[in-house]
Amino acid sequence: MDKMQSFCTHIRAALACYEDMPPEGQTKARLYVTRKAESVRRLLDAANCPGGELAGELAGELLQKMQRLDDDSVI
């Protein structure tokens, strides 16, 4: 499965869950996504700077962690 197909599959599932959440849960989910997106942006920006190899490695690790379905780390 390519990355785009995998993304589409996961985002459809996430949106279906989001729609079933009560308003409080939707608020928490939006905050979680906003926080994680900002973290990834900062790491990728750092990775693109000269000498940013370590940040690039950290960005890769963060993306892998975000892909895991670990209920303990959610929100």
C-alpha positions in Angstrom: 0.0 0.0 0.0 1.5 3.4 -1.0 1.6 6.3 1.5 -1.3 8.2 -0.1 -3.6 5.2 0.0 -2.6 4.5 3.6 -3.2 8.1 4.5 -6.6 8.1 2.9 -7.6 4.9 4.7 -6.5 6.2 8.1 -8.0 9.7 7.6 -11.4 8.2 6.7 -11.3 6.1 9.8 -10.3 9.0 12.0 -13.0 11.2 10.5 -15.6 8.6 11.1 -14.5 8.3 14.8 -14.4 12.1 15.1 -18.0 12.4 13.8 -19.2 9.9 16.5 -17.5 11.9 19.3 -19.4 14.2 21.7 -18.5 17.9 21.3 -16.0 17.7 24.2 -14.2 14.8 22.4 -14.1 16.7 19.1 -12.5 19.6 20.9 -9.8 17.4 22.4 -9.2 15.8 19.0 -8.8 19.2 17.3 -6.3 20.3 19.9 -4.4 17.0 19.6 -4.1 17.4 15.8 -3.1 21.0 16.0 -0.4 20.3 18.6 1.0 17.3 16.6 1.0 19.1 13.3 2.9 22.1 14.8 5.5 19.7 16.3 6.0 18.0 13.0 6.3 21.3 11.2 9.0 22.5 13.6 11.0 19.3 13.3 10.8 19.3 9.5 11.9 23.0 9.4 14.8 22.1 11.7 15.7 19.1 9.5 15.9 21.4 6.4 18.4 23.7 8.0 22.1 23.2 7.6 23.2 20.6 10.1 19.7 19.4 10.8 20.3 15.7 10.3 19.4 14.9 13.9 16.2 16.9 13.7 15.4 14.9 10.5 15.9 11.6 12.4 13.7 12.9 15.2 11.0 13.9 12.8 11.1 10.4 11.3 10.8 8.9 14.7 7.9 11.2 15.7 6.0 10.3 12.5 6.5 6.6 13.2 5.2 7.0 16.8 2.2 9.0 15.5 1.4 6.2 13.1 1.1 3.6 15.9 -2.2 3.0 17.5 -1.3 3.4 21.1 -4.3 4.4 23.2 -2.0 5.4 26.1 -0.3 8.1 24.1 -3.5 9.6 22.6 -4.4 13.1 24.0 
